[in-house]
Amino acid sequence: MAYYQDFTKKKMTRKDHLRQDSTWEEEGTRYKRAHKQDNDKKDDRFSAPHGKGPKPFDKKNDTPRKPSRPAPEKVQRPAPARPSRPAPEFVDEAFLPPENLLSGRNPIREAIKNNRDIEKLMVAKGDLSATAREIIAMARDKHIPIQTVDRSRLDEITKNHQGMLAFASAYRYYDVEDMLAEAEEKGEAPFLVILDGVTDPQNLGAIIRTAACVGAHGVIVPERRAVGLTPSAVKASAGAIETVKVARVTNLTRTLEMLKKQGVWLYAADMVGEDYRSVNFEGACAIIIGAEGEGVSRLVLETCDHKVSLPMKGGVGSLNASVAAGVLLYAAFASR
């Protein structure tokens, strides 16, 4: 039973849906016919149970899709190896410019003018400019060793050299008078170490360290044909350079003569000499150590008061310079 609006009479009328009149039958037939056509176009998959019945069609080609295959099992593949970082390039410290290197004319001239300690000055061969000649003259007045080398040798050290390089000392030098004054202030007899031709910075550093251990008042080295206070020597001293004075002299023989006038006895280490175990090092003394192989030079030996030797057995003919210095310094230390 349903109610319909009767617009002509403006009142509600009731019609029975079960009555098979012509009007209602025509409307129902027309409605059923339209929906039947739509249902015929639909796919029967919607009425089939889930997972059964025909497969969906492809929208593009209206062809049935292939049944889906089971997903393959995931295989754990190893992660691709990442490219390893390149190893840091090894740089040999021997090819690095030293920290005490002065390159260029202006830095070298200012260093010499301000009395900075210079180990040596390297000058390239060839014609020199007026500025270069002026710097060389200043270096000679300050008794700085000058070495003439090929320009390629300077290029191996650094490219920006302007034909001239200088190596500054890693630590300051003292005068021999400062060492004697220190001994006088402490009320002790002077106790010095003199090196003749020692060129290895490791030996110099080790001797400075031993000198500090025995209470020596200073170490004396010559300007030429000997190592100075390079960074390697200062490092090898293991901090002893802070407590021991180091002096650099122009003429070693003349310095020895001056020390003898001050009452200092000179003891040179030599293969042909008195056994050090029978020598009395009491009083003001200076122990002289020569270069390995060559030993103490002839002029220095002639100036010394005593020659002492270290007895040896076996096939080795000599000791390391720093080892020989350590033995003699502790022998003198025991006598003081």
C-alpha positions in Angstrom: 0.0 0.0 0.0 1.4 3.4 -0.9 0.2 7.0 -0.9 0.6 9.3 -4.0 0.1 13.0 -4.4 -2.8 13.9 -6.6 -1.9 17.2 -7.9 -5.1 17.8 -9.7 -7.3 17.4 -6.7 -4.5 18.4 -4.2 -5.1 15.5 -1.9 -3.4 12.2 -1.0 -4.6 9.1 -2.8 -3.8 5.5 -1.8 -3.0 2.8 -4.3 -2.6 -0.9 -3.6 0.6 -2.3 -5.0 -0.7 -5.8 -5.0 -3.5 -4.9 -7.4 -2.6 -5.9 -10.8 -3.9 -2.9 -12.7 -2.6 -1.8 -16.0 -0.9 1.4 -14.8 1.2 -0.2 -12.0 2.0 -3.3 -14.1 3.3 -1.1 -16.9 5.5 0.8 -14.6 6.8 -2.3 -12.9 7.5 -4.1 -16.2 9.4 -1.1 -17.5 11.5 -0.9 -14.2 12.3 -4.6 -14.3 13.2 -4.6 -17.9 15.7 -1.7 -17.4 17.4 -3.4 -14.4 17.5 -6.7 -16.1 19.6 -5.3 -18.9 22.0 -3.8 -16.5 22.4 -7.1 -14.6 23.1 -8.9 -17.8 26.1 -6.6 -18.4 27.6 -7.2 -15.0 30.2 -9.8 -14.4 29.1 -13.0 -12.6 32.2 -12.7 -10.3 30.2 -10.5 -7.9 27.8 -13.3 -7.2 30.5 -16.0 -6.8 32.0 -16.9 -3.5 35.3 -15.2 -2.6 38.2 -16.7 -4.4 36.1 -18.6 -6.9 34.5 -17.9 -10.2 35.9 -16.2 -13.3 38.9 -13.9 -12.9 38.6 -10.1 -13.4 39.1 -8.8 -16.9 41.8 -6.4 -17.9 40.4 -3.0 -18.3 42.5 -2.2 -21.4 42.3 -5.3 -23.5 39.2 -7.0 -21.8 41.3 -10.2 -21.6 41.4 -12.3 -18.6 44.4 -11.8 -16.4 46.7 -14.7 -15.8 46.4 -16.3 -12.4 48.8 -14.7 -10.0 51.8 -16.8 -9.1 52.9 -17.2 -5.5 55.5 -14.7 -4.5 59.0 -16.1 -4.6 60.8 -16.6 -1.4 63.0 -13.7 -0.5 66.6 -14.6 -0.7 68.9 -12.8 1.7 71.6 -11.5 -0.6 74.7 -10.0 1.0 74.7 -6.2 1.0 76.9 -4.8 -1.7 80.3 -4.0 -0.4 80.9 -0.3 0.0 84.0 1.0 -1.5 86.6 1.3 1.2 88.0 4.7 2.0 91.3 5.2 0.4 94.2 4.8 2.8 95.8 8.0 3.8 98.8 8.7 1.7 102.0 8.1 3.5 104.2 11.2 3.6 107.8 10.8 4.6 108.7 13.4 7.1 112.1 13.7 5.5 110.5 15.4 2.5 108.5 17.9 4.5 109.9 21.4 5.0 111.5 21.7 8.4 109.7 23.8 11.0 112.8 25.9 11.4 113.1 26.7 7.7 113.4 30.3 6.6 112.8 30.8 2.9 113.0 34.1 1.0 115.4 37.0 1.3 113.3 39.3 3.5 112.6 36.7 6.3 116.3 35.6 6.3 117.5 39.2 6.4 115.2 40.1 9.3 116.2 37.0 11.2 119.9 37.8 10.9 119.3 41.5 11.7 117.5 40.5 14.9 120.3 38.2 16.0 118.3 35.0 15.6 120.4 31.9 15.8 120.9 30.4 12.4 122.3 27.0 11.8 123.4 27.5 8.2 122.6 29.5 5.1 122.1 27.8 1.8 122.7 29.9 -1.4 122.0 28.8 -5.0 124.9 28.9 -7.4 125.0 31.6 -10.0 124.9 35.3 -10.2 123.7 37.0 -7.0 121.6 40.1 -6.8 122.6 43.0 -4.6 120.1 41.9 -1.9 121.5 38.4 -1.9 125.1 39.7 -1.5 124.0 41.9 1.3 122.5 39.0 3.2 125.6 36.9 2.7 127.7 39.7 4.1 125.5 39.9 7.1 125.7 36.2 7.6 129.5 36.3 7.5 129.6 39.0 10.1 127.4 36.8 12.4 129.7 33.8 11.7 126.8 31.9 10.1 128.0 28.9 8.0 127.3 29.5 4.3 126.8 26.6 1.9 126.6 27.0 -1.9 124.4 24.4 -3.6 122.6 23.8 -6.9 119.3 25.5 -7.3 117.7 22.0 -7.7 118.8 21.2 -4.2 116.8 24.1 -2.9 113.8 23.1 -5.0 113.8 19.7 -3.3 113.4 21.5 0.1 110.8 24.1 -1.0 109.8 25.8 -4.2 109.6 29.4 -2.9 113.1 30.1 -1.9 114.3 33.0 -4.1 117.7 31.3 -4.4 118.3 31.3 -0.6 117.3 29.2 2.4 118.3 29.4 6.1 117.8 27.0 8.9 117.1 28.7 12.2 118.0 27.0 15.5 115.2 25.2 17.3 116.5 26.6 20.6 118.7 29.6 21.7 122.4 29.3 22.2 124.3 30.6 25.2 127.9 31.8 25.6 130.6 29.8 27.3 130.9 32.7 29.8 127.2 32.0 30.8 128.2 28.4 31.7 131.1 29.5 33.8 128.9 32.1 35.6 126.3 29.4 36.4 128.9 27.2 38.0 130.2 30.1 40.0 126.7 31.0 41.2 126.2 27.4 42.4 129.5 27.3 44.1 130.6 24.3 42.0 133.7 23.6 39.8 132.9 24.0 36.1 131.7 20.7 34.5 131.4 20.9 30.7 130.9 18.7 27.7 132.6 19.5 24.4 131.7 17.8 21.1 134.1 17.8 18.2 132.6 16.9 14.9 129.4 15.1 16.1 127.0 15.4 13.2 124.1 13.1 14.3 121.3 15.1 16.0 120.2 12.0 17.9 123.6 11.7 19.5 123.6 15.4 20.4 120.2 15.2 22.0 121.2 12.1 24.0 124.4 13.7 25.2 122.5 16.8 26.3 120.1 14.6 28.2 123.0 12.7 29.9 124.7 16.1 30.7 121.5 17.2 32.5 121.5 14.0 34.5 125.0 14.4 35.9 124.6 18.1 36.6 126.9 19.4 33.8 126.8 23.2 33.4 126.8 23.2 29.6 127.5 21.6 26.2 129.8 23.2 23.6 129.6 22.5 19.9 131.5 24.1 17.0 129.8 26.1 14.3 131.2 24.1 11.3 131.2 20.4 10.6 128.9 19.6 13.5 125.2 19.4 14.2 123.4 22.2 16.1 120.2 22.6 17.9 117.9 21.2 15.2 114.4 20.1 15.9 115.5 16.5 15.9 118.3 17.2 18.4 115.9 19.1 20.7 113.4 16.3 20.5 116.0 13.7 21.3 117.0 15.6 24.4 113.5 14.8 25.9 113.2 18.2 27.5 116.8 18.3 28.9 117.5 21.3 26.7 115.5 23.4 29.2 118.0 22.8 31.9 121.3 22.6 30.1 122.9 25.5 28.3 124.3 24.9 24.8 127.0 27.1 23.3 128.2 27.3 19.7 131.7 28.6 19.1 133.5 29.6 15.9 137.0 28.2 16.8 137.0 25.2 19.1 140.7 25.2 19.7 140.7 28.8 20.8 137.8 28.1 23.2 139.8 25.2 24.7 142.7 27.6 25.3 140.4 30.0 27.1 139.0 27.3 29.3 142.5 26.2 30.3 143.2 29.7 31.4 140.1 29.5 33.6 141.5 26.4 35.3 139.5 23.8 33.5 141.2 20.5 32.8 140.5 19.0 29.4 140.0 15.2 29.0 139.6 13.9 25.4 138.2 10.5 24.6 140.8 8.6 22.4 141.5 5.0 21.4 145.1 5.5 22.6 144.9 6.9 26.1 144.8 6.1 29.8 142.1 3.8 31.1 139.3 6.0 32.3 138.9 3.9 35.4 142.2 5.1 36.7 141.7 8.7 36.0 140.7 11.2 38.6 138.2 13.8 37.2 138.0 15.8 40.4 137.9 19.6 40.0 137.0 21.7 37.0 136.9 19.5 34.0 135.6 19.2 30.4 135.0 15.9 28.7 135.7 16.1 24.9 133.9 13.6 22.6 134.8 13.2 18.9 132.9 12.1 15.9 132.3 8.4 15.4 135.0 6.8 13.3 137.2 9.9 13.1 137.3 10.7 16.8 138.7 13.9 18.2 140.6 16.0 15.7 144.4 16.4 15.9 144.5 20.0 16.9 142.0 19.4 19.7 144.0 16.4 21.0 147.2 18.4 21.1 145.4 21.1 23.2 143.9 18.7 25.7 145.6 17.8 29.0 144.7 14.1 29.2 143.6 11.4 26.8 141.3 8.7 28.2 140.2 5.5 26.6 137.4 3.0 27.1 138.7 -0.6 27.2 136.8 -3.0 24.9 136.7 -6.7 24.2 135.4 -8.5 21.1 135.2 -7.5 17.5 133.7 -4.0 17.9 136.3 -1.3 17.8 134.4 1.8 19.0 131.3 2.9 20.9 128.5 5.2 19.9 129.4 8.8 20.6 126.5 9.3 23.0 127.3 6.0 24.8 131.0 6.9 25.2 130.0 10.3 26.5 127.6 8.7 29.0 130.3 6.4 30.4 132.9 9.2 30.8 130.4 11.7 32.2 129.3 9.3 35.0 132.9 8.5 35.7 133.6 12.3 36.2 130.3 12.6 38.2 131.6 9.8 40.6 134.9 11.7 41.1 133.2 15.1 41.9 
